Amino acid sequence: MRNTRNYLMMSALVLIVLSACKKDDKPAVELPLPASSGRVLISCEGSFGSVNASISAYSTLDNSIVNNVFSQVNMQDLGDVLQSLEGANDKVYAVVNNSSKIEVMDKEGLIREIPITGLLSPRFILPIDSEKAYVSDLFSGSISVVDLLTKSVTDVINVNAWTEEMLRDGDFAYVTAADKDKLYVVNVNTDMVVDSIQVTLGPIALSIDSQGKLWVLCNGYFGVVPPELHRIDLSTSSVMASMTLPAPFAYQMKMAMNPAKDRVYVMNNTVFSMGINQTTLSTTPVVPFPGNAYGLGVSPFNGDIYVGDAPDFSNPGKVFRYSSSGAFIDSMQVGIAPNGFLFQ
């Protein structure tokens, strides 16, 4: 009888251990996420110092939305200040600025993998290929070179600047320096700065249009140096055209392109636009958004315009959706301070 009791106790213990191991191999919660095809992930910054950054998942197929998906799927907080989201190599990269890390998830289920650490104050990630990426930084004065397979920093590119958005075109990556009046040009094969391009103070955002010209949004310096939009000929590294943004100037500015890449959208309190061959930015908003916009995205599939609204940094924000012509479609409640969009 004693042996039987011992056997049963041992069997129960083995079952408990096996059950625990099985749980570790799956997401903690079977969350009914929108399918990745036709999904928009919304980066919600959260409150600085409060570890309440989040991701909302919106389905364009049935207009459903699931908030706080990272925490629900992975049973842990995302971190402090979600700066940006990027998708590549069937992964989603969440750059969590004040937590000094980049969370890595699989594209479909958003299941957490080993994060990228060893960063100071990361802002954006630019995948160069399936194995390498660049990470911009607020405080480090350098661009981190990251091995995407080992999730580790392997090198740094010193620029002595606060770096923001980056964009790759062929063998070169163009890096904004938010506290300088230039773009840095990095050879992606050698990981070395090979040139710089003079622009207005405060370059923060980049896009390439259908004619292969580079657009740069510069936020100036608190109205002392007015914000400007530049169009650059990359074959000569020269500024072709410059447009001054209309006052009043916003603290948070963003830029996006339509699917055809022949129209530029600029967020400065509300959203303005211009054709790529125009020489002035319209002073009439393209959408009837009434507040101070905090996030901007334009769907690369149908041209819908998404505007994030952050009324404060302690309560849920909203996202307003408009057609490409500026007609209001709908709005949805999301996490705190929605600042960007990843269209899948």
N, C-alpha and C positions, 0 to 999 in steps of 0.2 A: 504494500500500500504506500509505504514511504517513497519507494522508487517511482511508482506511478505519479504521486503528487509532485515529486521533483521533476519528472519528465514534463508534466503539464505546465509547471511553472516556467521551465526552460523554454518550452514551445511558445508560451505566451510572450516571453521576453524577446524571442527571435522575431515574432510577428510584429511587436512594437517597433523594434529596430528597423525591420524591413519597411514598415509603413513610413517611418520617419525619413528613411533614405529616399523612398519613392517621392515623397512630397518635395524634397530638395531639388528633384529633377524637373519639376513643373512649376509654372507660375503659382503663387500662393492663392490667387483668386482666378476662377474661370470667368473672365469679364467679357460680356458680349460687345466687343469692340466693332466699330465699323470696319469693313474690309479695307485693306490698304489701297486697293484700286478705287479711285474716286474719293479719297479721304484727304482732309485738310487737318494737319496738326497745328495747334495754336500754342505758341510759347507764351506763358503767363509768368511774368517776371517775379511777382510776389513782393513782399515788403523787405527792404534791406535789413539784414540781421535777424529775420524772423523764421528762416528755414521753411517758407511756405510757397516756394516756386511750384508751378504745376504745368501740366500739359493737358489741353482739351482736344478731343478727337471729334471732328465734324464730318458727317457723311453727306456728300453732295447727291447721293443716290436717293436717300429717303429723308434728308434734312434732320436726321437725328444727331444728337451730340452727347458725348460722355465726358464729364469733367474729371480732373484729377486722375487721369488714367495711369500714370506712372506709379503713383502711390498705391492705387487699388490693385494693379497687377502684381507689383513687386513687394507689397507690404512694407514699404519704407519710404521716408521722405525723399523727394528729389534733391532738395538742397536750398541754398540761399542765393537768390537772384539768377533766374534762367535768362541768360543774355540772348541766346540764339539757338536755332535748330538747323541741322544739315542732314541731308540724306545722300548716301552713296554706298556702293558695294553691298546692297541689301541690308544696310544698317541705318539706324537713326542715331545721330550724335547730338546730345543735348549739352551745350556749353554752359556750365553753372559757374558764373563769374566769382561770386564771393565765397564759394565753397572750393575754389581752386581745382576744379576737376571737369572732366567731360564724361558724362554717362553715355554708355554705348548700349543700344538695344537692337534686337532683331526687328526688321522692318514690319513684319506682319503682326506679331503678338505683343511687341514692345516689351519683351522679356529682357531683363537686365543682364548684361555680361560684366566682365571685369572693367571697371572704369579706367580712363586715362588720368593719371595723376602726375605729380612732379611739376605742376604749373603754378604760377603765382596768381595772376588775375586774368584768366582767359576770356576772350571776347567772341571770336569767330574761328571756325575750323574750315580749312580749304583742302579737301582731299586732292592729292596730285595724281595718284594712281591707287591700285588696290592695296598697296603696302605703305605708302607714305602720305603724310598730310602736313600742312603748316597751320599753326595756331597763333593768332594775334593776341596781344596782351596790353593791359592798361598800364601796368607799373614796371614790368621787367626791362623795358628798353630793348626788347629783342623779339624775334619770331621763333617759336619753338618748332623744331622738326620732330615729328612723331612717327614712330613705327606703329602702324595700325594693327599689325599682327601680334606684337608683344605688348601693345598698349603702353608704350614707354617713350619718353623723350630721349632722342639719340643725339641731338645737336641743337645749337641755337644760332640764329643769324642776327648779329648785333646791328641795330639801326638807331639806337639812342632816341627812341620816340615811342609815344603811345600809339599803338596800331589798332585799326578797326577792320572794316571789311576788306576782303581780298578777292581777286578774280584771276583766273588763269586764261591765257590766250596763247596757244602753241607752247613754245619753250619758255615762256615767261609768266611770272605771277606779278600782278600789280597790287601793291599794298598801300592802303591809306595810312597817313600819319596825322592823327587828329590834332596834335599840338604843333604841327609844322605846316609849311606851305608847299608841300611836295608829296608826290607819290614815289615810292621806291619800286624799282624794277628788279626782280629776282630771277636768276636763271634756275629753272627747276631741275636741271641736270647736275648743276654744281652746287646748288644751295648757297649761292653768293649774290650779293647786291651788285648789279652791273651798271645801273644807271638810276637817275631820278628825273622826274618831270615837275617843273614849276607850276603850281596852281595857287588859288586863293587859300588863305589860312583855314585850317580845319577840314580837310577832306575826310569824309566818313563813309561814303557809299559809292558803289561802282556798278555799271551795267554796260554791255556791248550791244549796239543796235544792229539792224539788218544790213547795214553797209560796212560793218566791221569797225565802226568808230566807238571810242571809249567815252562814256559819260561819267562825270565825277560831280558828286554833290558835296559842296563845302559849306560848313555852317558858320564860317567867319569867326568873330569873337565878340559875343554879347552885344551886337549892334554897332560896336566901334568899327569893326571890319564887317561889312554886310555880307550875308550868305550869297554864294553864287553857284551857278550850274555851268560846267564846262563840257564842251565836246572836243575830243582830242583825236588827232590823226596819229595812229600808232606807228605808221611807217616813217614818220618824221619826228615823233614825240613832241609835237607842237599843238598848242591850243588853237582850234579852228574858230570857236565861238564861245562867248561867255554871256550869261544871262543873270542879272541880279534878281533875287527873290523879292516878292512884295512884302512890305511891312504890314502888320507887326510880325516879328520873328519869333518862332517857337523854340522852346528848349530842346524838343525832340523833333528831328527831321528824318525823313526816310525817302527812298526813291525806288521805283519799280518800272518795268516795261510791260507792254501788252504782248500777247502771243506772237504777233507778227514782228515785234521789235521795231516798229516804226512810230511808236508813240511813247513818250516818257511821262510818268506820273511822279509828282513831287508832293510830299506831305509837309506842310508848314501851317500848323494849326488845323487846317482842312486840307483838301486835296486839289491840286491844280495839274494841268497837263499841257503838252505841246507836241506837235509833230516833229520828227527828228530833223527836218529841213527848215523848220521855222527858226526865227532869230530872237523871238521874245516868248517868255512864259506867260500864259494867260493869267489875268488877275481875277478871272471869274472861276469860282470853284467848279470842278467837274461833278461833284456829288453834293447833295444838300446836307452834309453832316454838320450839326449845329455846335458841337463842342470843340475841345482841343484834342485832336487826334494823337494817339500814342503809338499805334502800330499800323503798318500798311502792307498789303499784299495784293497782287493781281494774278488771277489764275492763268497759268500758261495753257490751259485747255480751252476755256471759253471766254476769258477776258473779264470775268466778274471781279469787282473791286471789293476788297475786304478792309475795313477800317476798325482798328482797336480803340476802345474808349476806356481810359483809366480815370474815373472821377476822383479817386484818391488811391492810396496805397495800403488800404486796410480792408476794403470790401471788394466783392466780386466786380469785375469789369464786364463790358459788353463788346460784342463784335457786330458791326453793321455791314450788311452785304448789299451791293449795288450792281446793276448791270453795267456793261462796258459803256453804255450811253449815259450812265449816271442815275438811272431810275432806281429808287429804293425797292429792295426785294424783301428782306426780313432782317431780324436781329436775334441775337442769342446771348444768354448769360454765360460767362466763362469764369476763369480764375482771376486773381488779382493782377492788374496791369498787363493786359495783352499787348505784346510788343512786336510780334512777328508771326509768319505763317509758312508752313512747309507743305507744299502741294504734292501729293503722291499719285 
